[in-house]
Amino acid sequence: MSVLSILALLVIFPLIPPQRYFVSQKGQLAKQFQLAMQHLTTAKTSLAMLIGGLNFAIFINLYSIMTFKLSAAPISLPASAISLIFLCYLSGTLSAKLSGRWLQHHGVFTGLFLGIAVCVVGLAIMSLQTLVTILMGLVVLSAGAFFIHSLAYGYVGRTATKGKSTATALYLVMYYAGGSLGGFGLIYCWQVGGWSLVLIAAVLVYCLMLLLTLFLKSKNQSRVAMQVISMSVD
């Protein structure tokens, strides 16, 4: 894997386009901290970051729980076979690409609603608890999760009026923090209530993400309305 990663780096790195609209700044730690606090206290960016963190908290840790589920009776798969479930990630690679095309014709919020709905459908398929339905559910869930991630990540970058690199970095911090902290919750659910409680907890988190998306949409509409009023006054 290390050799393949190095080869991929040698091939991809020269193809990366040069940076644009970015000016490097050094020795301004206080300013960067100020920008970070501004992003965290601004609803439209902090809500998108939270949605991304909750999304990854469920997505990645369902894969972790799945290793316990598939190794236990009645499926009882060996570890060598269980590791292949991560091939289900490939559907997410496709959906992440499609998210860009979605934005060309539709809004980011309808995309987030769609991604959440797709993830819940994936959970419903997995609830049937056969090997085939679990794999199908993971494929569907991965597509929805990466669709949400791409839209939320892009929204943070577009919405931040300044310090865009700081905003996107904070999103990734929230994203991976969610993945780390979410494991404590889902593994606890697995230990206490088994697969059923894991599914219930996941659905509740997606309901919370739906509410956050609705709130984020209302905040965005309010901002747009204020801009229209300001332009009318001018």
FENTA-V62655 format. One record per pair of residues at least 12 apart in sequence whose C-alpha atoms are under 8 Angstrom apart, sorted by the first residue. I is the first residue (numbers start at 0). GAP is how many residues later the second one is. D is the distance in whole Angstrom. If there is no record, write none. Layout:
i=I gap=GAP d=D
i=I gap=GAP d=D
This chain:
i=31 gap=131 d=8
i=31 gap=134 d=7
i=34 gap=127 d=8
i=34 gap=128 d=6
i=34 gap=131 d=7
i=35 gap=130 d=6
i=35 gap=131 d=7
i=35 gap=134 d=7
i=38 gap=121 d=7
i=38 gap=128 d=6
i=42 gap=173 d=7
i=42 gap=176 d=7
i=43 gap=112 d=8
i=43 gap=115 d=7
i=43 gap=172 d=6
i=43 gap=175 d=7
i=43 gap=176 d=7
i=44 gap=110 d=8
i=44 gap=111 d=5
i=44 gap=114 d=7
i=44 gap=115 d=7
i=44 gap=122 d=8
i=46 gap=165 d=7
i=46 gap=166 d=8
i=46 gap=169 d=6
i=47 gap=104 d=6
i=47 gap=105 d=8
i=47 gap=107 d=7
i=47 gap=108 d=7
i=47 gap=123 d=8
i=47 gap=165 d=8
i=47 gap=168 d=7
i=48 gap=103 d=7
i=48 gap=104 d=8
i=48 gap=107 d=7
i=48 gap=121 d=8
i=48 gap=122 d=5
i=48 gap=125 d=6
i=48 gap=126 d=7
i=49 gap=124 d=7
i=49 gap=125 d=8
i=50 gap=101 d=7
i=50 gap=158 d=6
i=50 gap=161 d=7
i=50 gap=162 d=8
i=51 gap=96 d=7
i=51 gap=97 d=6
i=51 gap=100 d=6
i=51 gap=101 d=7
i=51 gap=119 d=7
i=51 gap=122 d=7
i=51 gap=123 d=5
i=52 gap=118 d=8
i=52 gap=121 d=5
i=52 gap=122 d=4
i=52 gap=123 d=7
i=52 gap=124 d=7
i=52 gap=125 d=4
i=52 gap=126 d=7
i=53 gap=121 d=8
i=53 gap=124 d=6
i=53 gap=125 d=8
i=53 gap=128 d=8
i=53 gap=151 d=7
i=53 gap=155 d=7
i=54 gap=90 d=6
i=54 gap=93 d=7
i=54 gap=94 d=7
i=54 gap=120 d=8
i=54 gap=123 d=8
i=54 gap=151 d=8
i=54 gap=154 d=8
i=55 gap=89 d=7
i=55 gap=93 d=8
i=55 gap=119 d=6
i=55 gap=120 d=7
i=55 gap=122 d=6
i=55 gap=123 d=5
i=56 gap=118 d=8
i=56 gap=119 d=8
i=56 gap=121 d=5
i=56 gap=122 d=4
i=56 gap=123 d=7
i=56 gap=124 d=7
i=56 gap=125 d=4
i=56 gap=126 d=7
i=57 gap=121 d=7
i=57 gap=124 d=7
i=57 gap=128 d=8
i=57 gap=144 d=6
i=57 gap=147 d=8
i=58 gap=82 d=7
i=58 gap=83 d=7
i=58 gap=86 d=7
i=58 gap=120 d=8
i=59 gap=119 d=6
i=60 gap=118 d=7
i=60 gap=121 d=7
i=60 gap=122 d=5
i=60 gap=125 d=7
i=61 gap=124 d=8
i=62 gap=23 d=8
i=64 gap=121 d=7
i=64 gap=122 d=7
i=64 gap=125 d=7
i=66 gap=15 d=6
i=68 gap=126 d=8
i=69 gap=12 d=7
i=69 gap=61 d=8
i=74 gap=55 d=8
i=74 gap=56 d=7
i=84 gap=50 d=7
i=87 gap=47 d=7
i=87 gap=50 d=6
i=87 gap=51 d=5
i=87 gap=54 d=7
i=88 gap=50 d=7
i=88 gap=53 d=6
i=88 gap=54 d=8
i=89 gap=49 d=8
i=89 gap=52 d=8
i=90 gap=48 d=6
i=90 gap=49 d=7
i=90 gap=51 d=6
i=90 gap=52 d=5
i=91 gap=47 d=8
i=91 gap=50 d=5
i=91 gap=51 d=4
i=91 gap=52 d=7
i=91 gap=53 d=7
i=91 gap=54 d=5
i=91 gap=55 d=7
i=92 gap=50 d=8
i=92 gap=53 d=7
i=93 gap=49 d=7
i=94 gap=48 d=5
i=94 gap=49 d=7
i=94 gap=51 d=6
i=94 gap=52 d=5
i=95 gap=47 d=8
i=95 gap=50 d=5
i=95 gap=51 d=5
i=95 gap=53 d=8
i=95 gap=54 d=6
i=97 gap=49 d=8
i=98 gap=12 d=8
i=98 gap=48 d=6
i=98 gap=51 d=7
i=98 gap=52 d=7
i=107 gap=43 d=6
i=107 gap=44 d=8
i=107 gap=47 d=7
i=108 gap=104 d=7
i=108 gap=108 d=7
i=110 gap=36 d=8
i=110 gap=37 d=7
i=110 gap=40 d=7
i=111 gap=35 d=8
i=111 gap=36 d=5
i=111 gap=39 d=7
i=111 gap=40 d=8
i=111 gap=101 d=7
i=112 gap=97 d=7
i=112 gap=100 d=8
i=113 gap=30 d=8
i=114 gap=28 d=8
i=114 gap=29 d=4
i=114 gap=30 d=7
i=114 gap=32 d=6
i=114 gap=33 d=5
i=115 gap=28 d=6
i=115 gap=29 d=8
i=115 gap=32 d=7
i=115 gap=90 d=6
i=115 gap=93 d=8
i=115 gap=94 d=7
i=116 gap=27 d=8
i=117 gap=22 d=7
i=117 gap=23 d=7
i=117 gap=25 d=8
i=117 gap=26 d=5
i=118 gap=21 d=7
i=118 gap=22 d=4
i=118 gap=23 d=8
i=118 gap=24 d=8
i=118 gap=25 d=5
i=118 gap=26 d=7
i=119 gap=21 d=8
i=119 gap=83 d=7
i=119 gap=86 d=7
i=120 gap=16 d=8
i=120 gap=19 d=7
i=120 gap=20 d=8
i=121 gap=14 d=8
i=121 gap=15 d=4
i=121 gap=16 d=6
i=121 gap=17 d=8
i=121 gap=18 d=5
i=121 gap=19 d=5
i=122 gap=14 d=6
i=122 gap=18 d=7
i=122 gap=76 d=7
i=122 gap=80 d=8
i=123 gap=13 d=7
i=124 gap=12 d=5
i=125 gap=12 d=7
i=126 gap=69 d=8
i=126 gap=72 d=7
i=152 gap=15 d=7
i=152 gap=18 d=7
i=155 gap=12 d=6
i=155 gap=15 d=7
i=185 gap=12 d=6
i=185 gap=15 d=7
i=188 gap=12 d=8
